[in-house]
Amino acid sequence: LPCCVRSFSCIMGLKETVEKLFAELDKDKSGKISCAELKAALQSYSAEPLDDSHVKAFFDKLDSNKDGELSLDELMALF
């Protein structure tokens, strides 16, 4: 396969993966991820309690339009 076809296929696979991750994080199915939803997801991978200020700082870096919620596009920008 030409390189561009392989790259496109890889990108599309990544997009689907991020969409699935977004759906899992969006517990209330609002179409946005709140800081609380992100913290709950991150906490599920940590044996120690997460510091709220660290989670908020991470969330704020992802929240590019500063509306207090993460959109799929904002999450996609991580990848």
PDB file with SEQRES, HELIX, SHEET and CRYST1 records, atoms N, CA, C and O in Angstrom:
SEQRES   1 A   79  LEU PRO CYS CYS VAL ARG SER PHE SER CYS ILE MET GLY          
SEQRES   2 A   79  LEU LYS GLU THR VAL GLU LYS LEU PHE ALA GLU LEU ASP          
SEQRES   3 A   79  LYS ASP LYS SER GLY LYS ILE SER CYS ALA GLU LEU LYS          
SEQRES   4 A   79  ALA ALA LEU GLN SER TYR SER ALA GLU PRO LEU ASP ASP          
SEQRES   5 A   79  SER HIS VAL LYS ALA PHE PHE ASP LYS LEU ASP SER ASN          
SEQRES   6 A   79  LYS ASP GLY GLU LEU SER LEU ASP GLU LEU MET ALA LEU          
SEQRES   7 A   79  PHE                                                          
HELIX    1 AA1 CYS A    3  LEU A   25  1                                  23    
HELIX    2 AA2 CYS A   35  GLN A   43  1                                   9    
HELIX    3 AA3 ASP A   52  LEU A   62  1                                  11    
HELIX    4 AA4 LEU A   72  MET A   76  1                                   5    
CRYST1    1.000    1.000    1.000  90.00  90.00  90.00 P 1           1          
ATOM      1  N   LEU A   1       0.832  -1.196   0.000  1.00  0.00           N  
ATOM      2  CA  LEU A   1       0.000   0.000   0.000  1.00  0.00           C  
ATOM      3  C   LEU A   1       0.870   1.251   0.000  1.00  0.00           C  
ATOM      4  O   LEU A   1       1.923   1.287   0.637  1.00  0.00           O  
ATOM      5  N   PRO A   2       0.425   2.267  -0.714  1.00  0.00           N  
ATOM      6  CA  PRO A   2       1.168   3.535  -0.660  1.00  0.00           C  
ATOM      7  C   PRO A   2       1.166   4.097   0.760  1.00  0.00           C  
ATOM      8  O   PRO A   2       0.238   3.874   1.536  1.00  0.00           O  
ATOM      9  N   CYS A   3       2.205   4.815   1.068  1.00  0.00           N  
ATOM     10  CA  CYS A   3       2.373   5.378   2.413  1.00  0.00           C  
ATOM     11  C   CYS A   3       1.168   6.203   2.846  1.00  0.00           C  
ATOM     12  O   CYS A   3       0.726   6.093   3.990  1.00  0.00           O  
ATOM     13  N   CYS A   4       0.623   7.034   1.941  1.00  0.00           N  
ATOM     14  CA  CYS A   4      -0.501   7.897   2.324  1.00  0.00           C  
ATOM     15  C   CYS A   4      -1.738   7.077   2.673  1.00  0.00           C  
ATOM     16  O   CYS A   4      -2.513   7.477   3.542  1.00  0.00           O  
ATOM     17  N   VAL A   5      -1.938   5.941   2.016  1.00  0.00           N  
ATOM     18  CA  VAL A   5      -3.088   5.086   2.320  1.00  0.00           C  
ATOM     19  C   VAL A   5      -2.913   4.454   3.694  1.00  0.00           C  
ATOM     20  O   VAL A   5      -3.856   4.391   4.482  1.00  0.00           O  
ATOM     21  N   ARG A   6      -1.705   3.989   3.974  1.00  0.00           N  
ATOM     22  CA  ARG A   6      -1.440   3.412   5.299  1.00  0.00           C  
ATOM     23  C   ARG A   6      -1.615   4.456   6.386  1.00  0.00           C  
ATOM     24  O   ARG A   6      -2.201   4.167   7.429  1.00  0.00           O  
ATOM     25  N   SER A   7      -1.121   5.657   6.161  1.00  0.00           N  
ATOM     26  CA  SER A   7      -1.256   6.729   7.149  1.00  0.00           C  
ATOM     27  C   SER A   7      -2.716   7.071   7.384  1.00  0.00           C  
ATOM     28  O   SER A   7      -3.140   7.248   8.526  1.00  0.00           O  
ATOM     29  N   PHE A   8      -3.484   7.166   6.310  1.00  0.00           N  
ATOM     30  CA  PHE A   8      -4.910   7.474   6.430  1.00  0.00           C  
ATOM     31  C   PHE A   8      -5.612   6.393   7.238  1.00  0.00           C  
ATOM     32  O   PHE A   8      -6.432   6.692   8.105  1.00  0.00           O  
ATOM     33  N   SER A   9      -5.291   5.147   6.952  1.00  0.00           N  
ATOM     34  CA  SER A   9      -5.889   4.025   7.675  1.00  0.00           C  
ATOM     35  C   SER A   9      -5.530   4.091   9.155  1.00  0.00           C  
ATOM     36  O   SER A   9      -6.381   3.849  10.011  1.00  0.00           O  
ATOM     37  N   CYS A  10      -4.300   4.412   9.456  1.00  0.00           N  
ATOM     38  CA  CYS A  10      -3.855   4.523  10.847  1.00  0.00           C  
ATOM     39  C   CYS A  10      -4.586   5.659  11.552  1.00  0.00           C  
ATOM     40  O   CYS A  10      -5.035   5.506  12.687  1.00  0.00           O  
ATOM     41  N   ILE A  11      -4.703   6.800  10.873  1.00  0.00           N  
ATOM     42  CA  ILE A  11      -5.396   7.951  11.458  1.00  0.00           C  
ATOM     43  C   ILE A  11      -6.856   7.623  11.716  1.00  0.00           C  
ATOM     44  O   ILE A  11      -7.391   7.981  12.765  1.00  0.00           O  
ATOM     45  N   MET A  12      -7.506   6.951  10.784  1.00  0.00           N  
ATOM     46  CA  MET A  12      -8.918   6.602  10.958  1.00  0.00           C  
ATOM     47  C   MET A  12      -9.090   5.637  12.123  1.00  0.00           C  
ATOM     48  O   MET A  12     -10.061   5.743  12.872  1.00  0.00           O  
ATOM     49  N   GLY A  13      -8.166   4.701  12.283  1.00  0.00           N  
ATOM     50  CA  GLY A  13      -8.221   3.785  13.421  1.00  0.00           C  
ATOM     51  C   GLY A  13      -8.050   4.527  14.733  1.00  0.00           C  
ATOM     52  O   GLY A  13      -8.728   4.225  15.715  1.00  0.00           O  
ATOM     53  N   LEU A  14      -7.150   5.493  14.754  1.00  0.00           N  
ATOM     54  CA  LEU A  14      -6.933   6.301  15.949  1.00  0.00           C  
ATOM     55  C   LEU A  14      -8.178   7.120  16.260  1.00  0.00           C  
ATOM     56  O   LEU A  14      -8.576   7.233  17.419  1.00  0.00           O  
ATOM     57  N   LYS A  15      -8.787   7.688  15.236  1.00  0.00           N  
ATOM     58  CA  LYS A  15      -9.996   8.493  15.427  1.00  0.00           C  
ATOM     59  C   LYS A  15     -11.097   7.653  16.070  1.00  0.00           C  
ATOM     60  O   LYS A  15     -11.766   8.104  16.999  1.00  0.00           O  
ATOM     61  N   GLU A  16     -11.282   6.443  15.577  1.00  0.00           N  
ATOM     62  CA  GLU A  16     -12.302   5.552  16.149  1.00  0.00           C  
ATOM     63  C   GLU A  16     -11.980   5.220  17.605  1.00  0.00           C  
ATOM     64  O   GLU A  16     -12.879   5.170  18.444  1.00  0.00           O  
ATOM     65  N   THR A  17     -10.717   4.994  17.901  1.00  0.00           N  
ATOM     66  CA  THR A  17     -10.305   4.686  19.269  1.00  0.00           C  
ATOM     67  C   THR A  17     -10.585   5.863  20.200  1.00  0.00           C  
ATOM     68  O   THR A  17     -11.092   5.674  21.305  1.00  0.00           O  
ATOM     69  N   VAL A  18     -10.255   7.074  19.757  1.00  0.00           N  
ATOM     70  CA  VAL A  18     -10.491   8.263  20.580  1.00  0.00           C  
ATOM     71  C   VAL A  18     -11.988   8.496  20.753  1.00  0.00           C  
ATOM     72  O   VAL A  18     -12.429   8.907  21.826  1.00  0.00           O  
ATOM     73  N   GLU A  19     -12.772   8.238  19.709  1.00  0.00           N  
ATOM     74  CA  GLU A  19     -14.230   8.376  19.827  1.00  0.00           C  
ATOM     75  C   GLU A  19     -14.787   7.407  20.866  1.00  0.00           C  
ATOM     76  O   GLU A  19     -15.680   7.766  21.634  1.00  0.00           O  
ATOM     77  N   LYS A  20     -14.271   6.191  20.893  1.00  0.00           N  
ATOM     78  CA  LYS A  20     -14.710   5.211  21.894  1.00  0.00           C  
ATOM     79  C   LYS A  20     -14.299   5.651  23.296  1.00  0.00           C  
ATOM     80  O   LYS A  20     -15.078   5.534  24.241  1.00  0.00           O  
ATOM     81  N   LEU A  21     -13.076   6.155  23.428  1.00  0.00           N  
ATOM     82  CA  LEU A  21     -12.605   6.661  24.718  1.00  0.00           C  
ATOM     83  C   LEU A  21     -13.491   7.810  25.184  1.00  0.00           C  
ATOM     84  O   LEU A  21     -13.887   7.860  26.348  1.00  0.00           O  
ATOM     85  N   PHE A  22     -13.799   8.726  24.281  1.00  0.00           N  
ATOM     86  CA  PHE A  22     -14.649   9.869  24.614  1.00  0.00           C  
ATOM     87  C   PHE A  22     -16.006   9.386  25.123  1.00  0.00           C  
ATOM     88  O   PHE A  22     -16.509   9.886  26.129  1.00  0.00           O  
ATOM     89  N   ALA A  23     -16.595   8.416  24.430  1.00  0.00           N  
ATOM     90  CA  ALA A  23     -17.902   7.888  24.833  1.00  0.00           C  
ATOM     91  C   ALA A  23     -17.840   7.265  26.225  1.00  0.00           C  
ATOM     92  O   ALA A  23     -18.784   7.391  27.005  1.00  0.00           O  
ATOM     93  N   GLU A  24     -16.731   6.595  26.539  1.00  0.00           N  
ATOM     94  CA  GLU A  24     -16.573   6.005  27.874  1.00  0.00           C  
ATOM     95  C   GLU A  24     -16.421   7.076  28.949  1.00  0.00           C  
ATOM     96  O   GLU A  24     -16.972   6.943  30.042  1.00  0.00           O  
ATOM     97  N   LEU A  25     -15.680   8.130  28.644  1.00  0.00           N  
ATOM     98  CA  LEU A  25     -15.452   9.196  29.623  1.00  0.00           C  
ATOM     99  C   LEU A  25     -16.700  10.036  29.856  1.00  0.00           C  
ATOM    100  O   LEU A  25     -16.915  10.540  30.958  1.00  0.00           O  
ATOM    101  N   ASP A  26     -17.516  10.186  28.831  1.00  0.00           N  
ATOM    102  CA  ASP A  26     -18.725  11.017  28.893  1.00  0.00           C  
ATOM    103  C   ASP A  26     -19.849  10.231  29.567  1.00  0.00           C  
ATOM    104  O   ASP A  26     -20.788   9.782  28.911  1.00  0.00           O  
ATOM    105  N   LYS A  27     -19.739  10.076  30.875  1.00  0.00           N  
ATOM    106  CA  LYS A  27     -20.668   9.225  31.634  1.00  0.00           C  
ATOM    107  C   LYS A  27     -22.118   9.688  31.553  1.00  0.00           C  
ATOM    108  O   LYS A  27     -23.028   8.859  31.521  1.00  0.00           O  
ATOM    109  N   ASP A  28     -22.346  11.003  31.518  1.00  0.00           N  
ATOM    110  CA  ASP A  28     -23.729  11.497  31.481  1.00  0.00           C  
ATOM    111  C   ASP A  28     -24.263  11.661  30.055  1.00  0.00           C  
ATOM    112  O   ASP A  28     -25.386  12.121  29.849  1.00  0.00           O  
ATOM    113  N   LYS A  29     -23.439  11.278  29.076  1.00  0.00           N  
ATOM    114  CA  LYS A  29     -23.829  11.307  27.653  1.00  0.00           C  
ATOM    115  C   LYS A  29     -24.272  12.698  27.203  1.00  0.00           C  
ATOM    116  O   LYS A  29     -25.205  12.838  26.412  1.00  0.00           O  
ATOM    117  N   SER A  30     -23.588  13.731  27.721  1.00  0.00           N  
ATOM    118  CA  SER A  30     -23.910  15.114  27.372  1.00  0.00           C  
ATOM    119  C   SER A  30     -23.227  15.568  26.086  1.00  0.00           C  
ATOM    120  O   SER A  30     -23.546  16.629  25.549  1.00  0.00           O  
ATOM    121  N   GLY A  31     -22.291  14.764  25.595  1.00  0.00           N  
ATOM    122  CA  GLY A  31     -21.525  15.167  24.423  1.00  0.00           C  
ATOM    123  C   GLY A  31     -20.299  15.980  24.794  1.00  0.00           C  
ATOM    124  O   GLY A  31     -19.582  16.468  23.920  1.00  0.00           O  
ATOM    125  N   LYS A  32     -20.057  16.126  26.086  1.00  0.00           N  
ATOM    126  CA  LYS A  32     -18.890  16.846  26.614  1.00  0.00           C  
ATOM    127  C   LYS A  32     -18.361  16.071  27.816  1.00  0.00           C  
ATOM    128  O   LYS A  32     -19.095  15.304  28.440  1.00  0.00           O  
ATOM    129  N   ILE A  33     -17.102  16.273  28.133  1.00  0.00           N  
ATOM    130  CA  ILE A  33     -16.500  15.642  29.306  1.00  0.00           C  
ATOM    131  C   ILE A  33     -16.236  16.730  30.340  1.00  0.00           C  
ATOM    132  O   ILE A  33     -15.564  17.722  30.057  1.00  0.00           O  
ATOM    133  N   SER A  34     -16.769  16.534  31.527  1.00  0.00           N  
ATOM    134  CA  SER A  34     -16.543  17.487  32.620  1.00  0.00           C  
ATOM    135  C   SER A  34     -15.231  17.144  33.324  1.00  0.00           C  
ATOM    136  O   SER A  34     -14.665  16.069  33.129  1.00  0.00           O  
ATOM    137  N   CYS A  35     -14.771  18.067  34.130  1.00  0.00           N  
ATOM    138  CA  CYS A  35     -13.570  17.821  34.921  1.00  0.00           C  
ATOM    139  C   CYS A  35     -13.801  16.638  35.869  1.00  0.00           C  
ATOM    140  O   CYS A  35     -12.901  15.827  36.080  1.00  0.00           O  
ATOM    141  N   ALA A  36     -14.994  16.543  36.431  1.00  0.00           N  
ATOM    142  CA  ALA A  36     -15.321  15.433  37.340  1.00  0.00           C  
ATOM    143  C   ALA A  36     -15.283  14.095  36.605  1.00  0.00           C  
ATOM    144  O   ALA A  36     -14.803  13.102  37.152  1.00  0.00           O  
ATOM    145  N   GLU A  37     -15.783  14.060  35.374  1.00  0.00           N  
ATOM    146  CA  GLU A  37     -15.750  12.820  34.589  1.00  0.00           C  
ATOM    147  C   GLU A  37     -14.313  12.428  34.270  1.00  0.00           C  
ATOM    148  O   GLU A  37     -13.957  11.252  34.336  1.00  0.00           O  
ATOM    149  N   LEU A  38     -13.491  13.412  33.924  1.00  0.00           N  
ATOM    150  CA  LEU A  38     -12.083  13.125  33.643  1.00  0.00           C  
ATOM    151  C   LEU A  38     -11.388  12.619  34.899  1.00  0.00           C  
ATOM    152  O   LEU A  38     -10.626  11.654  34.843  1.00  0.00           O  
ATOM    153  N   LYS A  39     -11.648  13.265  36.030  1.00  0.00           N  
ATOM    154  CA  LYS A  39     -11.011  12.843  37.284  1.00  0.00           C  
ATOM    155  C   LYS A  39     -11.416  11.418  37.644  1.00  0.00           C  
ATOM    156  O   LYS A  39     -10.572  10.621  38.054  1.00  0.00           O  
ATOM    157  N   ALA A  40     -12.687  11.090  37.496  1.00  0.00           N  
ATOM    158  CA  ALA A  40     -13.149   9.732  37.815  1.00  0.00           C  
ATOM    159  C   ALA A  40     -12.430   8.702  36.952  1.00  0.00           C  
ATOM    160  O   ALA A  40     -12.037   7.641  37.437  1.00  0.00           O  
ATOM    161  N   ALA A  41     -12.260   9.018  35.676  1.00  0.00           N  
ATOM    162  CA  ALA A  41     -11.568   8.092  34.779  1.00  0.00           C  
ATOM    163  C   ALA A  41     -10.104   7.951  35.167  1.00  0.00           C  
ATOM    164  O   ALA A  41      -9.585   6.837  35.239  1.00  0.00           O  
ATOM    165  N   LEU A  42      -9.438   9.064  35.417  1.00  0.00           N  
ATOM    166  CA  LEU A  42      -8.029   9.014  35.809  1.00  0.00           C  
ATOM    167  C   LEU A  42      -7.858   8.308  37.146  1.00  0.00           C  
ATOM    168  O   LEU A  42      -6.910   7.545  37.329  1.00  0.00           O  
ATOM    169  N   GLN A  43      -8.773   8.559  38.086  1.00  0.00           N  
ATOM    170  CA  GLN A  43      -8.690   7.945  39.412  1.00  0.00           C  
ATOM    171  C   GLN A  43      -8.801   6.433  39.329  1.00  0.00           C  
ATOM    172  O   GLN A  43      -8.209   5.721  40.141  1.00  0.00           O  
ATOM    173  N   SER A  44      -9.552   5.939  38.357  1.00  0.00           N  
ATOM    174  CA  SER A  44      -9.722   4.488  38.223  1.00  0.00           C  
ATOM    175  C   SER A  44      -8.405   3.786  37.875  1.00  0.00           C  
ATOM    176  O   SER A  44      -8.295   2.569  38.021  1.00  0.00           O  
ATOM    177  N   TYR A  45      -7.407   4.549  37.414  1.00  0.00           N  
ATOM    178  CA  TYR A  45      -6.100   3.979  37.074  1.00  0.00           C  
ATOM    179  C   TYR A  45      -5.041   4.259  38.135  1.00  0.00           C  
ATOM    180  O   TYR A  45      -3.878   3.899  37.959  1.00  0.00           O  
ATOM    181  N   SER A  46      -5.434   4.893  39.226  1.00  0.00           N  
ATOM    182  CA  SER A  46      -4.464   5.271  40.252  1.00  0.00           C  
ATOM    183  C   SER A  46      -4.836   4.658  41.597  1.00  0.00           C  
ATOM    184  O   SER A  46      -5.992   4.705  42.017  1.00  0.00           O  
ATOM    185  N   ALA A  47      -3.843   4.084  42.261  1.00  0.00           N  
ATOM    186  CA  ALA A  47      -4.081   3.522  43.594  1.00  0.00           C  
ATOM    187  C   ALA A  47      -4.153   4.627  44.645  1.00  0.00           C  
ATOM    188  O   ALA A  47      -4.779   4.456  45.691  1.00  0.00           O  
ATOM    189  N   GLU A  48      -3.517   5.750  44.367  1.00  0.00           N  
ATOM    190  CA  GLU A  48      -3.489   6.886  45.286  1.00  0.00           C  
ATOM    191  C   GLU A  48      -4.543   7.911  44.879  1.00  0.00           C  
ATOM    192  O   GLU A  48      -4.847   8.047  43.694  1.00  0.00           O  
ATOM    193  N   PRO A  49      -5.102   8.630  45.849  1.00  0.00           N  
ATOM    194  CA  PRO A  49      -6.048   9.701  45.498  1.00  0.00           C  
ATOM    195  C   PRO A  49      -5.354  10.766  44.645  1.00  0.00           C  
ATOM    196  O   PRO A  49      -4.212  11.140  44.909  1.00  0.00           O  
ATOM    197  N   LEU A  50      -6.048  11.238  43.638  1.00  0.00           N  
ATOM    198  CA  LEU A  50      -5.497  12.279  42.775  1.00  0.00           C  
ATOM    199  C   LEU A  50      -5.741  13.650  43.382  1.00  0.00           C  
ATOM    200  O   LEU A  50      -6.791  13.907  43.970  1.00  0.00           O  
ATOM    201  N   ASP A  51      -4.773  14.509  43.233  1.00  0.00           N  
ATOM    202  CA  ASP A  51      -4.881  15.879  43.719  1.00  0.00           C  
ATOM    203  C   ASP A  51      -5.785  16.670  42.768  1.00  0.00           C  
ATOM    204  O   ASP A  51      -5.535  16.727  41.564  1.00  0.00           O  
ATOM    205  N   ASP A  52      -6.830  17.274  43.321  1.00  0.00           N  
ATOM    206  CA  ASP A  52      -7.787  18.026  42.500  1.00  0.00           C  
ATOM    207  C   ASP A  52      -7.112  19.110  41.669  1.00  0.00           C  
ATOM    208  O   ASP A  52      -7.478  19.325  40.513  1.00  0.00           O  
ATOM    209  N   SER A  53      -6.135  19.788  42.248  1.00  0.00           N  
ATOM    210  CA  SER A  53      -5.488  20.885  41.519  1.00  0.00           C  
ATOM    211  C   SER A  53      -4.693  20.376  40.324  1.00  0.00           C  
ATOM    212  O   SER A  53      -4.614  21.056  39.300  1.00  0.00           O  
ATOM    213  N   HIS A  54      -4.104  19.185  40.441  1.00  0.00           N  
ATOM    214  CA  HIS A  54      -3.369  18.605  39.315  1.00  0.00           C  
ATOM    215  C   HIS A  54      -4.328  18.189  38.204  1.00  0.00           C  
ATOM    216  O   HIS A  54      -4.061  18.418  37.024  1.00  0.00           O  
ATOM    217  N   VAL A  55      -5.436  17.580  38.588  1.00  0.00           N  
ATOM    218  CA  VAL A  55      -6.436  17.173  37.593  1.00  0.00           C  
ATOM    219  C   VAL A  55      -6.994  18.408  36.894  1.00  0.00           C  
ATOM    220  O   VAL A  55      -7.139  18.420  35.671  1.00  0.00           O  
ATOM    221  N   LYS A  56      -7.305  19.444  37.665  1.00  0.00           N  
ATOM    222  CA  LYS A  56      -7.855  20.678  37.089  1.00  0.00           C  
ATOM    223  C   LYS A  56      -6.855  21.334  36.142  1.00  0.00           C  
ATOM    224  O   LYS A  56      -7.244  21.824  35.082  1.00  0.00           O  
ATOM    225  N   ALA A  57      -5.589  21.350  36.503  1.00  0.00           N  
ATOM    226  CA  ALA A  57      -4.557  21.933  35.642  1.00  0.00           C  
ATOM    227  C   ALA A  57      -4.456  21.164  34.326  1.00  0.00           C  
ATOM    228  O   ALA A  57      -4.337  21.770  33.261  1.00  0.00           O  
ATOM    229  N   PHE A  58      -4.502  19.830  34.394  1.00  0.00           N  
ATOM    230  CA  PHE A  58      -4.477  18.993  33.191  1.00  0.00           C  
ATOM    231  C   PHE A  58      -5.718  19.262  32.350  1.00  0.00           C  
ATOM    232  O   PHE A  58      -5.627  19.443  31.136  1.00  0.00           O  
ATOM    233  N   PHE A  59      -6.875  19.286  32.999  1.00  0.00           N  
ATOM    234  CA  PHE A  59      -8.138  19.554  32.308  1.00  0.00           C  
ATOM    235  C   PHE A  59      -8.083  20.911  31.603  1.00  0.00           C  
ATOM    236  O   PHE A  59      -8.479  21.030  30.444  1.00  0.00           O  
ATOM    237  N   ASP A  60      -7.597  21.918  32.302  1.00  0.00           N  
ATOM    238  CA  ASP A  60      -7.534  23.268  31.736  1.00  0.00           C  
ATOM    239  C   ASP A  60      -6.622  23.337  30.511  1.00  0.00           C  
ATOM    240  O   ASP A  60      -6.888  24.102  29.584  1.00  0.00           O  
ATOM    241  N   LYS A  61      -5.552  22.545  30.502  1.00  0.00           N  
ATOM    242  CA  LYS A  61      -4.674  22.502  29.328  1.00  0.00           C  
ATOM    243  C   LYS A  61      -5.396  21.885  28.126  1.00  0.00           C  
ATOM    244  O   LYS A  61      -5.174  22.298  26.987  1.00  0.00           O  
ATOM    245  N   LEU A  62      -6.248  20.909  28.378  1.00  0.00           N  
ATOM    246  CA  LEU A  62      -6.990  20.265  27.290  1.00  0.00           C  
ATOM    247  C   LEU A  62      -8.151  21.124  26.800  1.00  0.00           C  
ATOM    248  O   LEU A  62      -8.520  21.070  25.627  1.00  0.00           O  
ATOM    249  N   ASP A  63      -8.719  21.909  27.697  1.00  0.00           N  
ATOM    250  CA  ASP A  63      -9.907  22.718  27.397  1.00  0.00           C  
ATOM    251  C   ASP A  63      -9.492  23.980  26.632  1.00  0.00           C  
ATOM    252  O   ASP A  63      -9.409  25.067  27.204  1.00  0.00           O  
ATOM    253  N   SER A  64      -9.236  23.819  25.342  1.00  0.00           N  
ATOM    254  CA  SER A  64      -8.651  24.908  24.556  1.00  0.00           C  
ATOM    255  C   SER A  64      -9.572  26.114  24.393  1.00  0.00           C  
ATOM    256  O   SER A  64      -9.092  27.240  24.267  1.00  0.00           O  
ATOM    257  N   ASN A  65     -10.884  25.899  24.395  1.00  0.00           N  
ATOM    258  CA  ASN A  65     -11.795  27.045  24.253  1.00  0.00           C  
ATOM    259  C   ASN A  65     -12.263  27.595  25.602  1.00  0.00           C  
ATOM    260  O   ASN A  65     -13.044  28.544  25.660  1.00  0.00           O  
ATOM    261  N   LYS A  66     -11.775  26.987  26.682  1.00  0.00           N  
ATOM    262  CA  LYS A  66     -12.019  27.457  28.056  1.00  0.00           C  
ATOM    263  C   LYS A  66     -13.505  27.555  28.415  1.00  0.00           C  
ATOM    264  O   LYS A  66     -13.929  28.473  29.116  1.00  0.00           O  
ATOM    265  N   ASP A  67     -14.295  26.579  27.915  1.00  0.00           N  
ATOM    266  CA  ASP A  67     -15.727  26.577  28.252  1.00  0.00           C  
ATOM    267  C   ASP A  67     -16.047  25.690  29.449  1.00  0.00           C  
ATOM    268  O   ASP A  67     -17.211  25.553  29.827  1.00  0.00           O  
ATOM    269  N   GLY A  68     -15.019  25.085  30.050  1.00  0.00           N  
ATOM    270  CA  GLY A  68     -15.225  24.252  31.229  1.00  0.00           C  
ATOM    271  C   GLY A  68     -15.641  22.829  30.919  1.00  0.00           C  
ATOM    272  O   GLY A  68     -16.003  22.074  31.822  1.00  0.00           O  
ATOM    273  N   GLU A  69     -15.592  22.456  29.644  1.00  0.00           N  
ATOM    274  CA  GLU A  69     -15.932  21.098  29.218  1.00  0.00           C  
ATOM    275  C   GLU A  69     -14.983  20.704  28.090  1.00  0.00           C  
ATOM    276  O   GLU A  69     -14.458  21.555  27.372  1.00  0.00           O  
ATOM    277  N   LEU A  70     -14.776  19.394  27.950  1.00  0.00           N  
ATOM    278  CA  LEU A  70     -13.949  18.906  26.853  1.00  0.00           C  
ATOM    279  C   LEU A  70     -14.832  18.350  25.750  1.00  0.00           C  
ATOM    280  O   LEU A  70     -15.722  17.535  25.995  1.00  0.00           O  
ATOM    281  N   SER A  71     -14.576  18.799  24.546  1.00  0.00           N  
ATOM    282  CA  SER A  71     -15.269  18.270  23.377  1.00  0.00           C  
ATOM    283  C   SER A  71     -14.449  17.118  22.797  1.00  0.00           C  
ATOM    284  O   SER A  71     -13.305  16.896  23.194  1.00  0.00           O  
ATOM    285  N   LEU A  72     -15.038  16.402  21.869  1.00  0.00           N  
ATOM    286  CA  LEU A  72     -14.307  15.338  21.182  1.00  0.00           C  
ATOM    287  C   LEU A  72     -13.081  15.921  20.487  1.00  0.00           C  
ATOM    288  O   LEU A  72     -12.005  15.325  20.539  1.00  0.00           O  
ATOM    289  N   ASP A  73     -13.224  17.061  19.845  1.00  0.00           N  
ATOM    290  CA  ASP A  73     -12.086  17.683  19.155  1.00  0.00           C  
ATOM    291  C   ASP A  73     -10.960  18.030  20.124  1.00  0.00           C  
ATOM    292  O   ASP A  73      -9.786  17.862  19.795  1.00  0.00           O  
ATOM    293  N   GLU A  74     -11.306  18.508  21.305  1.00  0.00           N  
ATOM    294  CA  GLU A  74     -10.275  18.841  22.293  1.00  0.00           C  
ATOM    295  C   GLU A  74      -9.562  17.581  22.772  1.00  0.00           C  
ATOM    296  O   GLU A  74      -8.346  17.597  22.963  1.00  0.00           O  
ATOM    297  N   LEU A  75     -10.293  16.502  22.967  1.00  0.00           N  
ATOM    298  CA  LEU A  75      -9.656  15.245  23.354  1.00  0.00           C  
ATOM    299  C   LEU A  75      -8.804  14.716  22.205  1.00  0.00           C  
ATOM    300  O   LEU A  75      -7.705  14.209  22.426  1.00  0.00           O  
ATOM    301  N   MET A  76      -9.304  14.834  20.991  1.00  0.00           N  
ATOM    302  CA  MET A  76      -8.588  14.365  19.808  1.00  0.00           C  
ATOM    303  C   MET A  76      -7.245  15.090  19.663  1.00  0.00           C  
ATOM    304  O   MET A  76      -6.277  14.511  19.170  1.00  0.00           O  
ATOM    305  N   ALA A  77      -7.188  16.341  20.086  1.00  0.00           N  
ATOM    306  CA  ALA A  77      -5.953  17.121  19.970  1.00  0.00           C  
ATOM    307  C   ALA A  77      -4.810  16.516  20.787  1.00  0.00           C  
ATOM    308  O   ALA A  77      -3.642  16.795  20.515  1.00  0.00           O  
ATOM    309  N   LEU A  78      -5.133  15.695  21.778  1.00  0.00           N  
ATOM    310  CA  LEU A  78      -4.103  15.000  22.559  1.00  0.00           C  
ATOM    311  C   LEU A  78      -3.309  14.029  21.704  1.00  0.00           C  
ATOM    312  O   LEU A  78      -2.137  13.764  21.970  1.00  0.00           O  
ATOM    313  N   PHE A  79      -3.951  13.507  20.687  1.00  0.00           N  
ATOM    314  CA  PHE A  79      -3.361  12.451  19.879  1.00  0.00           C  
ATOM    315  C   PHE A  79      -2.934  12.974  18.542  1.00  0.00           C  
ATOM    316  O   PHE A  79      -2.412  12.219  17.722  1.00  0.00           O  
TER     317      PHE A  79                                                      
END                                                                             
